[in-house]
Amino acid sequence: MVSQTTTPAAPPDTPAAAALPVYAPGELAALAARHGLAVSGARPSLGAYVRQLWDRRHFITAFSTAKLTAQYSRAKLGQIWQIMTPLLNATVYYFIFGVLMDTKRHVEDFVPFLVTGVFIWTFTSSSITAGTRAISGNMGLVRALHFPRASLPIALALQQLQQLLFSLAALTLILVGFGQFPRPSWLLAVPALFLQAVFNTGVSMAVARLTARTPDIAQLVPFVLRTWMYASGVMWSVDQILKGDRVPHIVEVALKCNPAAVYIDLMRFALIDSFGASHLPPHVWAIAAGWALVCGVGGFVYFWQAEERYGRG
């Protein structure tokens, strides 16, 4: 980077004044380009940025695994909390919504329905919450080393995926315990989780950029996520609510196309026998793929556009 420094003016008749040429700003830029100089920390092209990320794929996986291991390192139960947290949430929701509000009367196989919804929703909410700390929580690393900053939100989203995969063992046991045995449709969980992971990563990168510039947004994210959860059919059936003409058409479309609800319903369709295709919105796989493409690519590009500003100011 060519920097312009102000030096004390020398008398016109001194040798130093004769040795220091005076350049206009445009001439300085041309001089730098002629000698192969570039702005320090300048944003690379999108293609070069993707290649840099690929070159650091081992760092991304190692960083996410280290974060996952350290997450509960001070807790006596350690990694068991990865399973206990969503299970405890599901227990609370069961008593509040299933027992007190009697939601289970309208939903077949309510416990598998509820537990699947809680586990899949936790994956999305945890990924977005981790994105709020991707830059601000690693500022020392950002300022000390030169690397593509997208490595951080991607690594944290990968950490949440690893945590979900670890928790799926408990989900499988619960499903089997309530009569939902493995069948070929369970294989549909793989593409559903892949699309959800891409969606989560894109939203996480967008949130990472927003919170890096305006940290106060991180305080609003929990309220947004809580509202989003209640609108995503985690504890109740969207299909049941939409029966009849009780809600306006625009609300019905919004609920059916809600990305969190779409990914939850796809997992329920894959894992629960009684949750058939009639419970899914039309073109559900196209909607799921569309959200993953728009948010995955859009979030990545949005984050990349501010690459040179992370860690400054």
C-alpha distance (Angstrom), angle and dihedral (degrees) to the residues before:
residue distance angle dihedral
M1 . . .
V2 3.76 . .
S3 3.76 109.5 .
Q4 3.78 124.5 -163.4
T5 3.81 111.5 -139.1
T6 3.75 126.2 -173.8
T7 3.78 112.5 -124.3
P8 3.79 125.6 -171.4
A9 3.77 110.9 -92.1
A10 3.78 112.7 -106.0
P11 3.79 123.2 -145.5
P12 3.81 111.3 -91.2
D13 3.78 93.3 -116.4
T14 3.83 96.1 54.9
P15 3.85 122.2 101.5
A16 3.86 91.4 -125.5
A17 3.79 92.0 61.8
A18 3.77 90.7 51.7
A19 3.82 91.6 49.4
L20 3.83 96.8 52.3
P21 3.80 112.4 73.4
V22 3.79 118.9 -155.1
Y23 3.84 116.3 -126.2
A24 3.75 130.1 -167.7
P25 3.85 115.0 -130.8
G26 3.80 91.8 -103.6
E27 3.79 91.1 50.7
L28 3.83 90.8 51.3
A29 3.82 90.6 55.3
A30 3.81 90.6 49.4
L31 3.81 90.5 47.8
A32 3.80 91.3 51.7
A33 3.80 92.1 48.6
R34 3.81 91.2 48.3
H35 3.80 91.2 56.0
G36 3.82 95.7 42.5
L37 3.81 96.4 -107.2
A38 3.81 120.9 149.7
V39 3.79 137.0 -175.2
S40 3.80 111.3 -82.3
G41 3.82 110.5 -110.7
A42 3.78 93.7 8.2
R43 3.80 116.3 167.4
P44 3.82 111.4 -99.4
S45 3.76 122.6 -137.6
L46 3.79 116.3 -81.7
G47 3.82 92.7 -107.3
A48 3.81 92.5 48.6
Y49 3.80 89.5 47.3
V50 3.79 91.9 54.7
R51 3.81 90.1 49.5
Q52 3.81 90.8 50.8
L53 3.80 90.0 52.5
W54 3.79 91.3 49.8
D55 3.82 90.3 50.5
R56 3.82 88.0 55.0
R57 3.80 96.5 46.0
H58 3.81 91.2 115.3
F59 3.80 90.7 54.4
I60 3.82 90.5 49.6
T61 3.80 93.6 52.6
A62 3.82 93.3 42.7
F63 3.81 91.8 48.2
S64 3.81 92.9 49.5
T65 3.81 92.5 47.5
A66 3.81 91.7 48.5
K67 3.81 90.8 50.0
L68 3.80 90.8 49.8
T69 3.81 92.3 49.8
A70 3.79 93.4 47.1
Q71 3.81 95.1 45.1
Y72 3.80 95.3 86.0
S73 3.81 98.9 16.8
R74 3.81 92.6 120.9
A75 3.80 95.0 47.3
K76 3.81 117.2 93.9
L77 3.80 92.0 -135.2
G78 3.81 91.1 47.7
Q79 3.79 116.4 -176.2
I80 3.81 91.5 5.6
W81 3.80 86.7 84.5
Q82 3.79 88.2 69.1
I83 3.80 85.9 71.3
M84 3.79 99.9 29.5
T85 3.81 96.2 56.5
P86 3.83 98.1 61.3
L87 3.83 90.5 37.1
L88 3.79 91.9 54.6
N89 3.80 89.9 47.5
A90 3.80 90.0 50.7
T91 3.81 90.2 50.2
V92 3.79 92.0 52.6
Y93 3.81 92.3 47.1
Y94 3.81 90.3 47.9
F95 3.79 93.4 57.5
I96 3.79 95.0 41.1
F97 3.79 100.6 41.4
G98 3.79 102.8 18.3
V99 3.80 100.0 41.7
L100 3.81 108.9 19.6
M101 3.81 96.3 35.9
D102 3.82 93.3 30.8
T103 3.79 93.6 -134.4
K104 3.80 90.7 148.3
R105 3.82 90.3 69.8
H106 3.83 89.4 71.3
V107 3.82 97.8 41.8
E108 3.78 124.9 69.1
D109 3.80 115.4 -138.2
F110 3.79 89.2 11.7
V111 3.82 97.9 178.3
P112 3.85 95.5 54.0
F113 3.83 87.6 41.1
L114 3.81 91.9 52.8
V115 3.81 98.9 40.6
T116 3.82 92.5 48.7
G117 3.80 90.2 50.3
V118 3.81 93.2 49.1
F119 3.82 94.5 48.3
I120 3.81 94.1 47.4
W121 3.80 94.0 43.6
T122 3.81 90.5 49.6
F123 3.79 88.6 57.1
T124 3.81 91.5 57.7
S125 3.79 97.5 40.5
S126 3.82 93.8 46.2
S127 3.81 92.0 49.2
I128 3.80 92.3 52.3
T129 3.80 92.9 44.2
A130 3.81 90.0 50.9
G131 3.81 88.5 51.5
T132 3.80 90.8 61.6
R133 3.82 88.6 63.3
A134 3.81 98.1 38.2
I135 3.82 95.4 101.7
S136 3.81 104.6 15.7
G137 3.80 92.6 47.3
N138 3.81 93.1 51.2
M139 3.79 100.4 39.1
G140 3.80 93.6 131.3
L141 3.80 90.3 56.5
V142 3.81 92.2 44.9
R143 3.80 93.6 52.1
A144 3.79 96.7 40.8
L145 3.80 102.4 47.9
H146 3.78 137.0 41.0
F147 3.81 111.8 -129.8
P148 3.82 136.6 122.7
R149 3.81 104.1 -72.6
A150 3.81 92.0 -145.9
S151 3.80 85.8 75.3
L152 3.80 88.5 79.0
P153 3.83 102.4 55.7
I154 3.82 90.0 38.3
A155 3.81 90.8 52.2
L156 3.80 92.0 48.5
A157 3.80 91.8 48.7
L158 3.80 88.2 49.7
Q159 3.80 88.4 51.4
Q160 3.80 90.1 57.1
L161 3.80 90.8 48.5
Q162 3.81 90.1 52.1
Q163 3.79 89.3 49.8
L164 3.81 91.3 50.4
L165 3.81 92.3 49.9
F166 3.79 89.0 51.2
S167 3.82 90.0 50.4
L168 3.80 94.0 48.4
A169 3.80 88.5 77.8
A170 3.81 88.9 65.6
L171 3.81 91.0 44.0
T172 3.81 90.3 53.1
L173 3.80 91.6 52.4
I174 3.81 91.2 50.2
L175 3.79 92.3 49.1
V176 3.80 92.4 49.4
G177 3.80 90.2 46.0
F178 3.80 89.5 57.4
G179 3.79 95.5 46.2
Q180 3.81 101.2 -92.0
F181 3.80 102.9 129.6
P182 3.83 125.1 -175.2
R183 3.80 114.8 -83.6
P184 3.82 135.4 163.8
S185 3.81 92.5 -87.0
W186 3.81 89.0 66.9
L187 3.81 86.8 76.7
L188 3.82 87.7 69.8
A189 3.79 87.0 71.5
V190 3.82 89.2 74.7
P191 3.84 98.2 63.4
A192 3.82 90.5 36.9
L193 3.82 91.8 55.5
F194 3.80 91.5 43.7
L195 3.82 91.9 54.8
Q196 3.78 91.1 45.3
A197 3.81 91.3 49.7
V198 3.82 91.1 53.1
F199 3.80 90.4 47.9
N200 3.82 92.4 48.1
T201 3.80 92.5 48.7
G202 3.80 92.9 51.1
V203 3.80 93.4 49.3
S204 3.80 90.0 44.6
M205 3.83 91.2 55.1
A206 3.80 91.9 48.3
V207 3.81 90.8 50.4
A208 3.82 90.3 46.0
R209 3.81 91.0 58.2
L210 3.81 93.1 45.4
T211 3.80 94.6 49.6
A212 3.81 92.8 43.5
R213 3.79 88.3 61.1
T214 3.82 99.0 33.0
P215 3.83 110.9 25.3
D216 3.82 92.1 -174.7
I217 3.81 89.2 73.5
A218 3.81 88.2 71.9
Q219 3.81 88.3 66.7
L220 3.81 91.2 56.7
V221 3.80 96.7 47.4
P222 3.86 96.0 80.2
F223 3.82 90.8 54.7
V224 3.81 91.9 48.1
L225 3.80 91.2 48.4
R226 3.81 92.7 48.5
T227 3.79 91.5 52.1
W228 3.79 90.8 45.3
M229 3.81 90.9 51.3
Y230 3.81 93.0 55.0
A231 3.81 89.7 49.9
S232 3.82 93.8 49.4
G233 3.80 101.3 69.1
V234 3.79 95.7 -114.5
M235 3.81 93.0 143.3
W236 3.81 100.3 19.7
S237 3.78 138.7 37.4
V238 3.81 115.7 -95.7
D239 3.80 88.4 -163.3
Q240 3.81 90.8 55.9
I241 3.81 93.3 49.9
L242 3.81 92.2 50.1
K243 3.80 94.4 55.2
G244 3.79 110.7 117.4
D245 3.79 123.4 0.6
R246 3.78 99.2 -60.9
V247 3.81 96.1 124.0
P248 3.82 131.4 45.4
H249 3.79 116.3 -99.0
I250 3.81 93.7 -113.5
V251 3.82 90.0 55.2
E252 3.79 90.2 49.1
V253 3.81 91.3 52.8
A254 3.81 91.3 47.0
L255 3.81 92.4 51.1
K256 3.79 93.6 46.8
C257 3.82 93.1 47.5
N258 3.80 95.1 42.2
P259 3.84 101.6 127.5
A260 3.80 94.8 -142.7
A261 3.81 91.1 51.2
V262 3.82 91.0 46.2
Y263 3.81 93.7 54.7
I264 3.81 92.3 43.6
D265 3.81 91.5 50.5
L266 3.80 92.0 48.3
M267 3.79 90.3 54.6
R268 3.81 91.2 47.0
F269 3.79 89.8 49.6
A270 3.80 90.0 51.5
L271 3.81 97.5 45.5
I272 3.82 108.6 28.7
D273 3.81 121.3 67.6
S274 3.81 96.3 -153.0
F275 3.82 93.7 49.6
G276 3.81 98.4 85.9
A277 3.77 134.2 175.9
S278 3.82 90.6 -87.5
H279 3.82 88.3 72.1
L280 3.80 92.4 57.9
P281 3.80 125.5 85.8
P282 3.82 117.7 -114.6
H283 3.82 115.3 -81.9
V284 3.81 90.2 10.2
W285 3.82 95.3 163.3
A286 3.81 91.0 50.5
I287 3.80 89.7 50.9
A288 3.81 91.6 48.5
A289 3.82 92.2 48.4
G290 3.80 91.6 45.1
W291 3.81 93.3 53.6
A292 3.81 90.6 47.1
L293 3.81 92.5 49.8
V294 3.80 96.9 44.2
C295 3.80 96.7 43.5
G296 3.79 96.4 34.7
V297 3.80 96.5 50.8
G298 3.81 95.2 30.3
G299 3.81 93.6 49.9
F300 3.80 91.6 47.7
V301 3.81 94.0 50.3
Y302 3.81 91.5 43.8
F303 3.81 90.6 53.2
W304 3.82 93.2 44.7
Q305 3.81 92.4 53.9
A306 3.83 90.5 67.1
E307 3.80 95.8 41.7
E308 3.81 96.4 121.2
R309 3.83 93.2 49.7
Y310 3.81 99.5 58.0
G311 3.79 112.5 110.0
R312 3.80 94.7 12.1
G313 3.75 128.8 111.6
